[in-house]
Amino acid sequence: MALGSLDSKKIEVREVGDVTVVSFKDSRVEKAKPIKEDFLALLKDGKREKFLVSFANVSLLSAGVLAVLITFDKELKSRKRLLRLCSLLPEIYDVFSLTRLDRLFMIKHDEAEGLASF
């Protein structure tokens, strides 16, 4: 799958070196189904090994989208690929902390720190 072939209204995808950086287009990430479809499309490309999901402008995240991230992480681990999260606003980080997902995901302060963590 070529980078430009993912036509998504919910996420933006770009390559930074050998890392695929995924960002959300909306500040309210509530609908899990289109996010799940986009993330599954990213998995189909066997060339992508490292993923950094940025929450830079996300102020609301649904439980359904959290479930998608958990599934995406499991799939990546089963394929020996890597996932990092970055740029979580304090209120979004609190959700990860309260649900103990901060123990599941490697969360970095910003994109630069996330990229350097690979």
Rosetta constraint file for C-alpha pairs under 8 A:
AtomPair CA 1 CA 5 HARMONIC 6.47 0.50
AtomPair CA 1 CA 6 HARMONIC 7.88 0.50
AtomPair CA 1 CA 44 HARMONIC 7.36 0.50
AtomPair CA 1 CA 45 HARMONIC 5.43 0.50
AtomPair CA 2 CA 6 HARMONIC 7.61 0.50
AtomPair CA 3 CA 13 HARMONIC 7.22 0.50
AtomPair CA 3 CA 14 HARMONIC 7.20 0.50
AtomPair CA 6 CA 13 HARMONIC 8.00 0.50
AtomPair CA 6 CA 38 HARMONIC 7.48 0.50
AtomPair CA 6 CA 41 HARMONIC 7.43 0.50
AtomPair CA 8 CA 12 HARMONIC 7.15 0.50
AtomPair CA 8 CA 38 HARMONIC 6.82 0.50
AtomPair CA 9 CA 25 HARMONIC 7.35 0.50
AtomPair CA 10 CA 24 HARMONIC 5.96 0.50
AtomPair CA 10 CA 25 HARMONIC 5.42 0.50
AtomPair CA 10 CA 26 HARMONIC 6.84 0.50
AtomPair CA 10 CA 34 HARMONIC 7.12 0.50
AtomPair CA 10 CA 35 HARMONIC 6.62 0.50
AtomPair CA 11 CA 22 HARMONIC 6.57 0.50
AtomPair CA 11 CA 23 HARMONIC 5.52 0.50
AtomPair CA 11 CA 24 HARMONIC 4.42 0.50
AtomPair CA 11 CA 25 HARMONIC 5.31 0.50
AtomPair CA 11 CA 35 HARMONIC 7.52 0.50
AtomPair CA 11 CA 38 HARMONIC 7.52 0.50
AtomPair CA 12 CA 22 HARMONIC 5.72 0.50
AtomPair CA 12 CA 23 HARMONIC 5.16 0.50
AtomPair CA 12 CA 24 HARMONIC 6.21 0.50
AtomPair CA 12 CA 25 HARMONIC 6.53 0.50
AtomPair CA 13 CA 20 HARMONIC 6.79 0.50
AtomPair CA 13 CA 21 HARMONIC 5.74 0.50
AtomPair CA 13 CA 22 HARMONIC 4.71 0.50
AtomPair CA 13 CA 23 HARMONIC 6.56 0.50
AtomPair CA 14 CA 20 HARMONIC 5.87 0.50
AtomPair CA 14 CA 21 HARMONIC 5.33 0.50
AtomPair CA 14 CA 22 HARMONIC 6.72 0.50
AtomPair CA 15 CA 19 HARMONIC 5.72 0.50
AtomPair CA 15 CA 20 HARMONIC 4.70 0.50
AtomPair CA 15 CA 21 HARMONIC 5.96 0.50
AtomPair CA 16 CA 20 HARMONIC 6.43 0.50
AtomPair CA 16 CA 21 HARMONIC 6.86 0.50
AtomPair CA 18 CA 48 HARMONIC 7.84 0.50
AtomPair CA 18 CA 49 HARMONIC 7.74 0.50
AtomPair CA 18 CA 50 HARMONIC 6.98 0.50
AtomPair CA 19 CA 48 HARMONIC 7.57 0.50
AtomPair CA 19 CA 49 HARMONIC 7.32 0.50
AtomPair CA 19 CA 50 HARMONIC 4.97 0.50
AtomPair CA 19 CA 51 HARMONIC 5.72 0.50
AtomPair CA 19 CA 52 HARMONIC 6.89 0.50
AtomPair CA 19 CA 115 HARMONIC 7.24 0.50
AtomPair CA 20 CA 48 HARMONIC 6.85 0.50
AtomPair CA 20 CA 49 HARMONIC 7.99 0.50
AtomPair CA 20 CA 50 HARMONIC 6.08 0.50
AtomPair CA 20 CA 51 HARMONIC 4.82 0.50
AtomPair CA 20 CA 52 HARMONIC 6.18 0.50
AtomPair CA 21 CA 51 HARMONIC 5.93 0.50
AtomPair CA 21 CA 52 HARMONIC 4.78 0.50
AtomPair CA 21 CA 53 HARMONIC 5.89 0.50
AtomPair CA 21 CA 54 HARMONIC 7.12 0.50
AtomPair CA 22 CA 51 HARMONIC 7.29 0.50
AtomPair CA 22 CA 52 HARMONIC 6.13 0.50
AtomPair CA 22 CA 53 HARMONIC 4.70 0.50
AtomPair CA 22 CA 54 HARMONIC 6.04 0.50
AtomPair CA 23 CA 53 HARMONIC 5.98 0.50
AtomPair CA 23 CA 54 HARMONIC 4.95 0.50
AtomPair CA 23 CA 55 HARMONIC 6.44 0.50
AtomPair CA 23 CA 56 HARMONIC 7.53 0.50
AtomPair CA 24 CA 29 HARMONIC 7.48 0.50
AtomPair CA 24 CA 54 HARMONIC 7.26 0.50
AtomPair CA 24 CA 55 HARMONIC 6.70 0.50
AtomPair CA 24 CA 57 HARMONIC 7.45 0.50
AtomPair CA 24 CA 58 HARMONIC 7.17 0.50
AtomPair CA 25 CA 57 HARMONIC 8.00 0.50
AtomPair CA 26 CA 57 HARMONIC 7.28 0.50
AtomPair CA 26 CA 58 HARMONIC 6.80 0.50
AtomPair CA 27 CA 57 HARMONIC 5.27 0.50
AtomPair CA 27 CA 58 HARMONIC 4.07 0.50
AtomPair CA 27 CA 59 HARMONIC 5.31 0.50
AtomPair CA 27 CA 60 HARMONIC 6.48 0.50
AtomPair CA 28 CA 58 HARMONIC 6.03 0.50
AtomPair CA 28 CA 59 HARMONIC 6.00 0.50
AtomPair CA 28 CA 60 HARMONIC 4.65 0.50
AtomPair CA 28 CA 61 HARMONIC 6.28 0.50
AtomPair CA 29 CA 58 HARMONIC 6.92 0.50
AtomPair CA 29 CA 60 HARMONIC 5.91 0.50
AtomPair CA 29 CA 61 HARMONIC 4.92 0.50
AtomPair CA 29 CA 62 HARMONIC 6.40 0.50
AtomPair CA 29 CA 65 HARMONIC 7.22 0.50
AtomPair CA 30 CA 60 HARMONIC 7.26 0.50
AtomPair CA 30 CA 61 HARMONIC 5.75 0.50
AtomPair CA 30 CA 62 HARMONIC 4.73 0.50
AtomPair CA 30 CA 64 HARMONIC 7.35 0.50
AtomPair CA 30 CA 65 HARMONIC 6.66 0.50
AtomPair CA 31 CA 35 HARMONIC 6.98 0.50
AtomPair CA 31 CA 62 HARMONIC 7.35 0.50
AtomPair CA 31 CA 64 HARMONIC 7.20 0.50
AtomPair CA 31 CA 65 HARMONIC 6.91 0.50
AtomPair CA 32 CA 36 HARMONIC 5.93 0.50
AtomPair CA 32 CA 62 HARMONIC 7.67 0.50
AtomPair CA 32 CA 64 HARMONIC 5.16 0.50
AtomPair CA 32 CA 65 HARMONIC 4.73 0.50
AtomPair CA 32 CA 68 HARMONIC 6.76 0.50
AtomPair CA 33 CA 37 HARMONIC 6.26 0.50
AtomPair CA 34 CA 38 HARMONIC 6.22 0.50
AtomPair CA 35 CA 39 HARMONIC 6.17 0.50
AtomPair CA 35 CA 65 HARMONIC 7.13 0.50
AtomPair CA 35 CA 68 HARMONIC 7.44 0.50
AtomPair CA 36 CA 40 HARMONIC 6.06 0.50
AtomPair CA 36 CA 65 HARMONIC 7.77 0.50
AtomPair CA 36 CA 68 HARMONIC 5.75 0.50
AtomPair CA 37 CA 41 HARMONIC 6.21 0.50
AtomPair CA 38 CA 42 HARMONIC 6.46 0.50
AtomPair CA 39 CA 43 HARMONIC 6.47 0.50
AtomPair CA 39 CA 72 HARMONIC 6.94 0.50
AtomPair CA 40 CA 44 HARMONIC 6.58 0.50
AtomPair CA 40 CA 72 HARMONIC 7.69 0.50
AtomPair CA 41 CA 45 HARMONIC 7.36 0.50
AtomPair CA 42 CA 48 HARMONIC 7.69 0.50
AtomPair CA 43 CA 48 HARMONIC 7.58 0.50
AtomPair CA 43 CA 76 HARMONIC 7.76 0.50
AtomPair CA 49 CA 80 HARMONIC 7.96 0.50
AtomPair CA 49 CA 81 HARMONIC 4.90 0.50
AtomPair CA 49 CA 82 HARMONIC 6.32 0.50
AtomPair CA 50 CA 81 HARMONIC 5.98 0.50
AtomPair CA 50 CA 82 HARMONIC 4.79 0.50
AtomPair CA 50 CA 83 HARMONIC 6.07 0.50
AtomPair CA 50 CA 118 HARMONIC 7.56 0.50
AtomPair CA 51 CA 82 HARMONIC 6.09 0.50
AtomPair CA 51 CA 83 HARMONIC 4.77 0.50
AtomPair CA 51 CA 84 HARMONIC 6.30 0.50
AtomPair CA 52 CA 83 HARMONIC 5.85 0.50
AtomPair CA 52 CA 84 HARMONIC 4.81 0.50
AtomPair CA 52 CA 85 HARMONIC 5.59 0.50
AtomPair CA 52 CA 86 HARMONIC 7.11 0.50
AtomPair CA 52 CA 111 HARMONIC 7.89 0.50
AtomPair CA 52 CA 114 HARMONIC 6.70 0.50
AtomPair CA 52 CA 115 HARMONIC 7.23 0.50
AtomPair CA 53 CA 83 HARMONIC 7.58 0.50
AtomPair CA 53 CA 84 HARMONIC 6.33 0.50
AtomPair CA 53 CA 85 HARMONIC 4.80 0.50
AtomPair CA 53 CA 86 HARMONIC 6.30 0.50
AtomPair CA 54 CA 85 HARMONIC 5.90 0.50
AtomPair CA 54 CA 86 HARMONIC 4.90 0.50
AtomPair CA 54 CA 87 HARMONIC 5.69 0.50
AtomPair CA 54 CA 88 HARMONIC 7.45 0.50
AtomPair CA 54 CA 110 HARMONIC 7.98 0.50
AtomPair CA 54 CA 111 HARMONIC 6.94 0.50
AtomPair CA 55 CA 85 HARMONIC 7.52 0.50
AtomPair CA 55 CA 86 HARMONIC 6.20 0.50
AtomPair CA 55 CA 87 HARMONIC 5.21 0.50
AtomPair CA 55 CA 88 HARMONIC 5.18 0.50
AtomPair CA 55 CA 89 HARMONIC 7.51 0.50
AtomPair CA 56 CA 86 HARMONIC 7.46 0.50
AtomPair CA 56 CA 87 HARMONIC 4.78 0.50
AtomPair CA 56 CA 88 HARMONIC 6.14 0.50
AtomPair CA 56 CA 89 HARMONIC 7.19 0.50
AtomPair CA 58 CA 88 HARMONIC 7.48 0.50
AtomPair CA 58 CA 89 HARMONIC 7.32 0.50
AtomPair CA 58 CA 92 HARMONIC 7.77 0.50
AtomPair CA 59 CA 89 HARMONIC 6.93 0.50
AtomPair CA 59 CA 91 HARMONIC 7.42 0.50
AtomPair CA 59 CA 92 HARMONIC 6.70 0.50
AtomPair CA 60 CA 92 HARMONIC 7.08 0.50
AtomPair CA 61 CA 65 HARMONIC 6.64 0.50
AtomPair CA 61 CA 66 HARMONIC 7.37 0.50
AtomPair CA 61 CA 92 HARMONIC 7.20 0.50
AtomPair CA 62 CA 66 HARMONIC 6.53 0.50
AtomPair CA 63 CA 67 HARMONIC 6.31 0.50
AtomPair CA 64 CA 68 HARMONIC 6.39 0.50
AtomPair CA 65 CA 69 HARMONIC 6.30 0.50
AtomPair CA 66 CA 70 HARMONIC 6.30 0.50
AtomPair CA 67 CA 71 HARMONIC 6.24 0.50
AtomPair CA 68 CA 72 HARMONIC 6.03 0.50
AtomPair CA 69 CA 73 HARMONIC 6.04 0.50
AtomPair CA 70 CA 74 HARMONIC 6.29 0.50
AtomPair CA 71 CA 75 HARMONIC 6.22 0.50
AtomPair CA 72 CA 76 HARMONIC 6.15 0.50
AtomPair CA 73 CA 77 HARMONIC 6.14 0.50
AtomPair CA 73 CA 83 HARMONIC 6.57 0.50
AtomPair CA 74 CA 78 HARMONIC 6.15 0.50
AtomPair CA 75 CA 79 HARMONIC 6.39 0.50
AtomPair CA 76 CA 80 HARMONIC 6.13 0.50
AtomPair CA 76 CA 81 HARMONIC 4.81 0.50
AtomPair CA 76 CA 82 HARMONIC 6.31 0.50
AtomPair CA 76 CA 83 HARMONIC 7.25 0.50
AtomPair CA 77 CA 81 HARMONIC 5.52 0.50
AtomPair CA 77 CA 82 HARMONIC 6.72 0.50
AtomPair CA 82 CA 118 HARMONIC 8.00 0.50
AtomPair CA 83 CA 105 HARMONIC 7.62 0.50
AtomPair CA 83 CA 106 HARMONIC 7.44 0.50
AtomPair CA 84 CA 105 HARMONIC 6.62 0.50
AtomPair CA 84 CA 106 HARMONIC 5.20 0.50
AtomPair CA 84 CA 107 HARMONIC 5.99 0.50
AtomPair CA 84 CA 108 HARMONIC 7.24 0.50
AtomPair CA 84 CA 114 HARMONIC 6.48 0.50
AtomPair CA 85 CA 105 HARMONIC 6.98 0.50
AtomPair CA 85 CA 106 HARMONIC 6.25 0.50
AtomPair CA 85 CA 107 HARMONIC 4.72 0.50
AtomPair CA 85 CA 108 HARMONIC 6.13 0.50
AtomPair CA 85 CA 114 HARMONIC 7.04 0.50
AtomPair CA 86 CA 107 HARMONIC 5.50 0.50
AtomPair CA 86 CA 108 HARMONIC 4.65 0.50
AtomPair CA 86 CA 109 HARMONIC 5.59 0.50
AtomPair CA 86 CA 110 HARMONIC 5.13 0.50
AtomPair CA 86 CA 111 HARMONIC 5.89 0.50
AtomPair CA 86 CA 114 HARMONIC 6.04 0.50
AtomPair CA 87 CA 108 HARMONIC 6.87 0.50
AtomPair CA 87 CA 109 HARMONIC 5.41 0.50
AtomPair CA 87 CA 110 HARMONIC 4.53 0.50
AtomPair CA 87 CA 111 HARMONIC 6.56 0.50
AtomPair CA 88 CA 92 HARMONIC 5.77 0.50
AtomPair CA 88 CA 93 HARMONIC 5.58 0.50
AtomPair CA 88 CA 109 HARMONIC 7.28 0.50
AtomPair CA 88 CA 110 HARMONIC 7.98 0.50
AtomPair CA 89 CA 93 HARMONIC 6.14 0.50
AtomPair CA 90 CA 94 HARMONIC 6.08 0.50
AtomPair CA 91 CA 95 HARMONIC 6.70 0.50
AtomPair CA 92 CA 96 HARMONIC 6.70 0.50
AtomPair CA 93 CA 97 HARMONIC 6.11 0.50
AtomPair CA 93 CA 102 HARMONIC 7.89 0.50
AtomPair CA 94 CA 98 HARMONIC 5.91 0.50
AtomPair CA 95 CA 99 HARMONIC 6.13 0.50
AtomPair CA 96 CA 100 HARMONIC 5.86 0.50
AtomPair CA 96 CA 101 HARMONIC 4.75 0.50
AtomPair CA 96 CA 102 HARMONIC 5.21 0.50
AtomPair CA 97 CA 101 HARMONIC 6.06 0.50
AtomPair CA 97 CA 102 HARMONIC 5.26 0.50
AtomPair CA 97 CA 103 HARMONIC 7.97 0.50
AtomPair CA 100 CA 104 HARMONIC 7.33 0.50
AtomPair CA 101 CA 105 HARMONIC 6.17 0.50
AtomPair CA 102 CA 106 HARMONIC 6.95 0.50
AtomPair CA 102 CA 107 HARMONIC 6.84 0.50
AtomPair CA 107 CA 114 HARMONIC 7.69 0.50
AtomPair CA 108 CA 113 HARMONIC 5.96 0.50
AtomPair CA 108 CA 114 HARMONIC 5.24 0.50
AtomPair CA 109 CA 113 HARMONIC 6.33 0.50
AtomPair CA 109 CA 114 HARMONIC 7.24 0.50
AtomPair CA 110 CA 114 HARMONIC 6.13 0.50
AtomPair CA 111 CA 115 HARMONIC 6.03 0.50
AtomPair CA 112 CA 116 HARMONIC 6.19 0.50
AtomPair CA 113 CA 117 HARMONIC 6.20 0.50
AtomPair CA 114 CA 118 HARMONIC 7.37 0.50
